[in-house]
Amino acid sequence: MEITLDKHSANQASVKIKLNEADYQPKVDAKLKDYAKKAVIKGFRPGKAPVSMVKRMYGTSVLVDEINNILSSSLNDYLKSQTFRILGDPLPVIEDADKINWETQKEFDFEYKIGFVEDVKVELGDQLEATSYSIDMDEKEVENTIENLRSQYGKMTNPETSEENDFLYGDLKAEDGSFEKTFSLPLSKVDGRSLKKFIGLKKGDVVELDPSKAIKEDLVSTVGVSEEEAAKLSGKFTFTVQNINRTELAELNQEFFDKLFGEGQVDSEEALKNKVREIMAENYNKELKVFSDEKLKDKLIASANIDLPEVFLKEWLLRANDGKVTAEQVEKEYPIYAKQLSWTIISNELASANEIQAEHEDVIEKTKEMIREQFASSGLGAQLEASMDMFVDNYLKGNEGQNYMQMLTSVQNDKVLAFVKEKANVKEEKITVDKFQDLLAN
């Protein structure tokens, strides 16, 4: 057997494997003898069929199987012995495989494309700058959230006369009769210059309007029409009121507090504000941590400047997902895949170089944390904790063990990022919700 490596570039190569008869024939003969001992062939007692007959019947399929086994193990062992890091899976050169004559050939040549990276270097230290954000809760945000909660738990009424923030249920018609639609119009989505037309209306009242100007939000979602129909909602229309819907805000009393947080958890308006502020800050800070971590990953990826074998990886993604994705989809999604792959390489490199290891106990704790978050609003705290071990066990065994491996990888990434932050120049910054939205937008 001969195995040779032919590097085409800094990250792509071909592995060529040459097999002669001595490499595979002993294994083929042994397998055929074993077949002969077990074969049930008409005209012969079980296990008494001549090996020559068994060879005629099964020789080619046994040859193919044994050569494939030899190729798989040999290629795997050879690649493991290399210093570079293999990406994806080796891709057999199909054109060469199609030319094989399994009946007559004694020597076989196989070729595989591979993609790899080597010399991955990740520099840590003060030159690596990062920002750890935390939220500075605005009282207006807290008040707005409480207002929304009161609206969600409020009572629906049907007043005689419309006011700002009501919902008007009625018929929108084009003057020329080309369009007619019955829907519920939120007055909060009506442009301020047109809003006064909709205040003080009663059932049966008719308003003239140009939907494209009067409705400030997306016409598609507001009116419930297609993009094509929305494009035609311009010009003279009328809206006839059939009904007025209003939500009366829930009272700030103990019944409302208990509905939100459970019996006795909050007992005053001040306690309500504090609880809402605490929950909002916790949720925003979780989002900010994810945002900060992603920015740190971006800097590490830029610093490492890993030269991925793009052409190879795109072909591998297409062939590995045969029939499930198109070349256009691979092209579109490749930047996201490349970023994730680069981070995986960096994380593994840092974990290996600094003896960072995800332990089984860490996986258990992270899974518990995930499950608690999923059930946070269910009110099943005590019952959940009593059955936590069962939930964790079921989840980690799910998806044929892939859930466990994904959680293990997640724990390693957490530990690697914590290690990086210890070495990097990290500054703390408190920001408002508006500033956070700006950061997300950029």
PyMOL commands that set and color helices and strands:
alter all, ss='L'
color gray80, all
select helices_A, chain A and resi 21-38+51-80+94-97+139-152+187-189+192-198+211-214+219-224+227-230+254-261+269-304+310-320+327-353+360-374+381-386+388-397+399-423+433-441
alter helices_A, ss='H'
color red, helices_A
select strands_A, chain A and resi 2-7+12-19+85-92+108-117+129-135+155-157+167-174+180-186+206-209+237-248+425-431
alter strands_A, ss='S'
color yellow, strands_A
deselect
rebuild
show_as cartoon
